[in-house]
């Protein structure tokens, strides 16, 4: 659908790549996921940055999820 340009799965992380990203742009990415176990989980913090400028990272706290 052209939402992102490339992706990688590294260990348990999904890495998305964008060739261009306008300042203050918001991207909505819908994932169709399947749970395998029940429980309460807290995702690790996540960040975004320009590929060759990782000293300028924008961090967000991890989200909580409950799987029943």
Number of C-alpha atoms within 10 A of each C-alpha: 4 6 12 14 11 11 11 10 9 8 6 6 10 9 11 13 16 13 9 9 12 6 6 6 6 8 9 6 7 7 6 4 6 6 7 6 8 9 8 10 12 11 10 12 10 13 13 14 13 15 10 7 8 11 9 11 12 11 11 11 11 13 11 10 11 9 10 8
